[in-house]
Amino acid sequence: MEARARQFAGDVSHELRTPLTAMTAVADILPGHPGLTGDAAAAAQLVSHRHLGAAIVIGAAAGLLPALRAARLSPTQALWSL
């Protein structure tokens, strides 16, 4: 069971980080594009700011796994104890 929980956590982390990496590339470049004006420029700024929040959440979730291991809890046990 523990091995499956670790595999699941690793898979989730990978599946979340892959699109986030692509978003980061776009969010870093897009807001400064001179052809963007009005609503498009505002949307680019919003994407830029929101992707940073997503990165923080994903990083925090990934950081929980070592803490759970140190406490000798599986992710499943931790969820059930909430």
C-alpha distances in whole Angstrom, upper triangle without the diagonal:
4,5,5,6,9,10,11,12,14,15,16,18,20,21,23,24,26,28,29,30,33,33,34,37,38,38,40,43,44,45,48,49,53,53,50,52,52,49,47,48,46,43,43,43,40,38,39,38,35,33,33,32,29,28,28,26,23,24,23,20,19,20,18,15,17,18,15,14,17,17,13,12,9,10,9,11,14,14,15,17,19
4,5,5,6,9,10,11,12,14,15,16,18,20,21,22,24,27,27,28,31,32,32,35,37,37,38,41,42,43,46,47,51,51,49,51,51,48,46,46,45,42,41,41,39,36,37,36,33,31,31,30,27,26,26,23,21,21,21,17,16,17,15,12,13,15,11,10,14,14,10,9,6,8,9,10,12,14,15,16,19
4,5,5,6,9,10,11,12,14,15,16,18,20,21,23,25,26,27,29,31,31,33,35,36,37,39,41,42,45,46,50,50,48,50,50,47,45,46,44,42,41,41,39,36,36,36,33,31,31,30,27,26,26,24,21,21,21,18,16,18,16,13,14,16,14,12,15,16,13,12,9,11,12,13,15,16,18,20,22
4,5,5,6,9,10,10,12,14,15,16,18,20,21,23,24,26,28,29,30,32,34,34,36,38,39,41,43,44,48,48,46,48,48,45,43,44,43,39,39,39,37,34,35,34,31,29,30,28,25,25,25,23,20,21,21,17,16,18,17,13,16,18,15,14,18,18,15,14,10,10,10,13,15,15,16,19,21
4,5,5,6,9,10,10,12,14,15,16,18,20,22,23,24,27,27,28,31,32,32,34,37,37,39,41,43,46,46,44,46,46,43,41,42,40,37,37,37,34,32,32,32,29,27,27,25,23,22,22,20,17,18,17,14,13,15,13,10,13,14,11,11,15,15,13,11,7,7,7,10,11,12,13,16,17
4,5,5,6,9,10,11,12,14,15,16,18,21,21,22,25,26,26,29,31,31,32,35,36,37,40,41,45,45,43,45,45,43,41,41,40,37,36,36,34,31,31,31,28,26,26,25,22,21,21,19,16,16,16,13,11,13,12,8,10,13,11,10,14,15,13,11,8,8,10,12,13,14,16,18,19
4,5,5,6,9,10,11,12,14,15,17,19,20,21,23,25,25,27,29,30,31,34,35,37,39,40,44,44,42,44,45,42,40,40,39,36,35,35,33,30,31,31,28,25,26,25,22,21,22,20,16,17,18,15,13,15,15,11,14,16,14,14,17,18,16,15,12,11,12,15,16,16,19,21,22
4,5,5,6,8,10,10,12,14,15,18,18,20,22,23,24,26,28,28,30,33,33,35,38,38,42,42,40,42,42,39,37,38,37,33,33,33,31,28,29,28,25,23,24,23,19,19,20,17,14,16,16,13,12,15,14,11,14,16,14,14,18,19,17,15,11,9,11,14,14,14,16,19,19
4,5,5,6,9,10,11,12,14,16,16,18,21,21,22,24,26,26,28,31,31,33,35,37,40,40,38,40,40,38,36,36,35,32,31,31,29,26,26,26,23,21,21,20,17,16,17,14,11,12,13,9,8,11,10,8,11,13,12,12,16,16,15,13,10,8,10,13,13,13,16,18,18
4,5,5,6,9,10,11,12,15,15,16,19,20,21,23,25,25,26,29,30,32,34,35,39,39,37,40,40,38,35,35,35,32,30,31,29,26,26,26,23,21,21,20,17,16,17,15,12,12,14,11,8,12,12,9,12,15,14,14,17,18,17,16,13,12,14,17,16,17,20,21,21
4,5,5,6,9,10,11,13,14,15,17,19,20,22,24,24,26,28,29,31,33,34,38,38,36,38,39,36,34,34,33,30,29,30,28,25,25,26,23,20,21,21,17,16,18,16,13,14,16,13,11,14,15,13,15,18,17,17,20,22,20,19,15,13,15,18,18,18,20,23,23
4,5,5,6,8,10,12,12,14,16,17,18,21,22,22,24,27,27,29,32,32,36,36,34,36,36,33,31,32,31,27,27,27,25,22,23,23,20,17,18,17,14,14,15,13,10,12,13,10,9,13,13,12,15,17,16,17,20,21,20,18,15,12,14,17,16,15,19,21,20
4,6,5,6,9,11,11,12,15,15,16,18,20,20,22,24,25,27,29,31,34,35,33,35,35,32,30,30,29,27,25,26,24,21,21,21,18,16,16,16,12,11,13,11,7,9,11,8,7,10,11,10,13,15,15,16,19,20,20,18,16,13,16,19,17,17,20,22,21
4,5,5,6,9,10,10,13,14,15,17,19,20,21,23,24,26,29,29,33,33,32,34,35,32,30,30,30,27,25,26,24,21,21,22,19,16,17,17,14,13,15,14,10,11,14,12,10,13,15,14,16,19,19,19,22,23,23,21,19,16,19,22,21,20,24,25,25
4,6,6,7,9,11,12,13,15,17,18,19,21,23,23,25,28,28,32,32,30,33,33,30,28,28,28,25,23,24,23,19,20,21,18,15,17,17,13,13,15,14,11,13,15,13,12,16,17,16,19,21,21,21,24,25,25,23,20,17,19,22,21,20,23,26,25
4,6,6,6,9,11,11,12,15,16,16,18,21,21,23,26,26,30,30,28,30,30,28,25,26,25,22,21,21,19,16,17,17,14,12,13,13,9,9,12,10,7,10,12,11,10,14,15,15,18,20,20,21,24,25,25,23,20,17,19,22,21,19,23,24,23
4,6,5,6,9,10,10,12,14,15,16,19,20,21,24,25,29,29,27,30,30,28,25,25,25,22,20,21,19,16,16,17,14,11,12,13,10,8,11,11,7,9,12,11,10,13,15,15,18,20,20,21,24,25,26,24,22,19,21,24,22,22,25,27,25
4,5,5,7,9,10,11,13,14,16,18,19,21,23,24,28,28,26,29,30,27,25,25,25,22,20,21,20,16,17,18,16,13,14,16,12,11,14,14,11,13,16,15,14,17,19,19,21,23,24,24,27,28,29,27,24,22,24,27,25,25,28,30,29
4,5,5,6,9,10,11,12,14,16,16,18,21,21,25,25,23,26,26,24,21,22,21,18,17,18,17,13,14,16,13,10,13,14,11,11,14,14,12,14,17,16,15,19,21,21,23,25,26,27,29,30,31,29,26,23,25,28,27,25,29,30,29
4,5,5,6,9,10,10,12,14,15,17,19,20,24,24,22,25,25,23,20,20,20,17,15,16,15,11,11,13,11,7,9,11,8,7,11,11,9,11,14,14,14,16,19,19,22,23,24,25,28,29,30,28,26,23,25,28,26,25,28,29,28
4,5,5,6,9,10,11,13,14,16,18,19,23,24,22,25,26,24,21,21,21,19,16,17,17,13,12,14,13,9,11,13,11,9,13,14,12,12,16,16,15,18,20,21,22,25,26,27,28,30,31,29,27,25,27,30,28,27,31,32,31
4,5,5,7,9,10,11,12,15,17,17,21,21,20,23,24,22,19,19,20,17,14,16,16,12,12,15,14,10,13,15,13,12,15,16,14,16,19,19,18,21,24,24,26,28,29,30,32,34,34,33,30,27,30,33,31,30,33,35,33
4,5,5,6,8,10,10,12,15,15,19,19,17,20,21,19,16,16,16,13,11,12,12,8,8,11,10,7,10,12,10,10,14,15,13,15,18,18,18,21,23,24,26,28,29,30,32,34,34,33,31,27,30,32,30,29,33,34,32
4,5,5,6,9,10,12,14,15,19,20,18,21,22,20,17,16,17,15,12,12,13,9,8,10,10,7,8,11,10,9,12,14,13,14,17,18,18,20,23,24,25,27,28,30,31,33,34,32,31,28,30,33,30,30,33,34,32
4,6,5,7,9,11,12,13,17,18,17,20,22,20,17,16,17,16,12,13,14,11,10,13,13,10,12,15,14,13,16,18,17,17,21,22,21,23,26,27,28,30,31,32,34,36,37,36,34,31,33,36,34,33,37,38,36
4,5,5,6,9,11,11,14,15,13,17,18,17,14,13,14,12,9,11,12,9,8,12,12,10,12,15,14,14,17,19,18,19,22,23,23,25,28,29,31,32,33,35,37,38,39,37,35,32,35,37,35,34,38,39,36
4,6,6,7,9,11,14,15,13,16,17,16,13,11,12,10,7,8,9,6,5,8,9,7,9,12,12,12,15,17,17,18,20,22,22,24,26,28,30,31,32,34,35,37,38,36,35,32,34,36,34,33,36,37,35
4,6,7,8,10,14,15,14,17,18,18,15,13,14,13,10,10,12,10,7,10,12,10,10,14,14,13,16,19,18,18,21,23,23,24,27,29,30,31,33,35,36,38,39,38,36,33,36,38,36,35,38,39,37
4,6,6,7,11,12,11,15,17,17,14,12,14,13,9,10,13,11,9,13,14,13,14,17,18,17,20,22,22,22,25,27,26,28,31,32,33,35,37,38,39,41,42,41,39,36,39,41,39,38,42,42,40
4,6,5,9,10,8,11,14,13,10,8,11,10,6,8,11,9,8,12,13,13,14,17,17,18,20,22,22,23,26,27,27,29,32,33,35,36,38,39,41,42,44,42,40,37,39,42,39,38,42,42,40
4,6,8,10,8,10,12,12,9,6,8,9,5,6,9,9,7,10,13,13,14,16,18,18,20,22,23,24,26,28,28,30,32,34,36,36,38,40,41,43,44,42,41,38,40,42,40,38,42,42,40
4,6,9,8,10,13,14,11,9,11,12,9,9,13,12,10,13,16,16,16,20,21,20,23,25,25,26,28,30,31,32,35,36,38,39,41,42,43,45,47,45,44,41,43,45,42,41,45,46,43
4,6,6,9,12,13,10,8,12,12,9,11,14,14,13,16,18,17,19,22,22,23,25,27,27,28,31,32,32,34,37,38,40,41,43,44,46,47,49,47,45,42,45,47,44,43,47,47,45
4,6,8,11,13,11,9,13,14,12,13,16,16,16,18,21,21,22,25,26,26,28,31,31,32,34,36,36,38,40,42,43,45,46,48,49,51,52,51,49,46,48,51,48,47,50,51,48
4,6,10,12,9,9,12,13,11,14,17,16,16,19,21,21,23,26,26,27,29,31,31,33,35,37,37,39,41,43,45,46,47,49,50,52,53,51,49,46,48,51,48,47,50,51,48
4,7,8,6,5,9,9,8,10,13,13,14,16,18,19,21,23,24,25,27,29,29,30,33,34,35,36,39,41,42,43,45,47,48,49,51,49,47,44,46,48,45,44,47,48,45
4,6,6,5,8,10,10,11,13,15,15,17,19,20,22,24,25,26,28,30,31,32,34,36,37,38,40,42,44,45,46,49,50,51,52,50,49,45,47,49,47,45,48,49,46
4,6,5,6,9,10,11,13,15,16,17,18,20,22,23,25,26,28,29,31,32,34,35,37,38,40,42,44,45,46,48,50,50,52,50,48,45,46,49,46,44,47,48,44
4,5,5,6,9,10,10,12,14,15,16,18,20,21,22,24,26,27,28,30,32,33,34,36,38,40,42,43,43,46,47,48,49,47,45,42,43,46,43,41,44,45,41
4,5,5,6,9,10,11,12,14,15,16,19,20,21,23,25,26,27,29,30,31,33,35,36,38,40,41,42,44,46,47,48,46,44,41,42,45,42,40,43,44,41
4,5,5,6,9,10,11,13,14,16,17,19,20,22,24,25,26,27,29,31,32,33,36,38,40,40,42,44,45,46,48,45,44,40,42,45,42,40,43,44,41
4,5,5,6,9,10,11,12,14,16,17,18,20,22,23,25,26,28,29,31,32,34,36,38,39,40,42,43,44,46,44,42,39,40,43,40,38,41,42,38
4,5,5,6,9,10,10,12,15,16,16,18,20,21,22,24,26,27,28,30,32,34,36,37,38,40,42,42,44,41,40,36,38,40,37,35,39,39,36
4,5,5,6,9,10,11,13,15,15,17,19,20,21,23,25,26,27,29,31,33,35,36,37,39,40,41,43,41,39,36,38,40,37,36,39,40,37
4,5,5,6,9,10,11,13,15,16,17,19,20,22,23,25,26,28,30,32,34,34,36,38,39,40,42,40,38,35,37,39,36,35,38,39,36
4,5,5,6,8,10,11,12,14,16,17,18,20,21,23,24,26,28,30,32,32,34,36,37,38,40,37,36,32,34,36,34,32,35,36,33
4,6,5,6,9,10,10,12,14,15,16,18,20,21,22,24,26,28,30,31,32,34,36,36,38,36,34,30,32,35,32,30,34,35,32
4,6,6,7,9,10,11,13,15,16,17,19,21,22,23,25,27,29,30,31,33,35,36,37,35,34,31,33,35,32,31,35,35,33
4,6,6,7,9,10,11,13,15,16,17,19,21,22,24,26,28,28,30,32,33,34,36,34,33,29,32,34,31,29,33,33,30
4,5,5,6,9,10,11,12,14,16,17,19,20,22,24,26,26,28,30,31,32,34,31,30,27,29,31,28,26,30,30,27
4,5,5,6,9,10,10,12,14,15,16,18,20,22,24,25,26,28,30,31,32,30,29,25,28,30,27,26,29,30,27
4,5,5,6,9,10,11,12,14,15,16,19,21,23,23,25,27,28,29,31,29,28,25,28,29,26,25,29,29,27
4,5,5,6,9,10,11,12,14,15,17,19,21,21,23,25,26,27,29,27,26,23,25,27,24,23,26,26,24
4,5,5,6,8,10,11,12,14,16,18,20,20,21,24,25,26,27,25,24,20,23,25,22,21,24,25,23
4,6,5,6,8,10,10,12,14,16,18,19,20,22,24,25,26,25,23,20,23,25,22,22,25,26,24
4,6,5,6,9,10,10,12,15,17,17,19,21,22,23,25,23,22,19,22,24,20,20,24,24,22
4,5,5,6,9,10,11,13,16,16,17,19,21,21,23,21,20,16,19,21,18,17,20,21,18
4,5,5,6,9,10,12,14,15,16,18,20,21,22,20,18,15,18,20,17,17,20,21,19
4,5,5,6,9,11,12,13,15,16,18,19,21,19,18,16,19,21,18,18,22,22,20
4,5,5,6,9,11,11,13,15,16,17,19,17,17,14,17,18,15,15,19,19,17
4,5,5,7,10,10,11,13,15,16,17,15,14,11,14,15,12,13,16,17,15
4,5,6,8,10,11,12,14,15,16,15,13,11,15,16,14,15,18,19,18
4,6,6,7,9,11,12,13,15,14,14,12,16,17,14,15,19,18,18
4,6,5,6,9,10,11,12,11,11,9,12,13,10,12,15,15,14
4,5,5,6,9,10,10,9,8,7,11,12,10,12,15,15,15
4,5,5,6,9,10,10,10,10,14,14,12,15,18,17,18
4,5,5,6,9,9,10,10,14,13,11,13,16,15,15
4,5,5,6,5,6,7,10,9,7,11,13,12,13
4,5,5,6,7,9,12,11,10,14,15,15,17
4,5,8,10,12,15,13,12,16,17,16,18
4,5,9,11,13,11,10,14,15,13,15
4,7,10,12,9,10,13,14,13,16
4,6,8,6,6,10,11,10,13
4,5,5,6,9,10,11,13
4,6,5,6,9,10,11
4,5,5,6,9,10
4,5,5,6,9
4,5,5,7
4,5,6
4,6
4
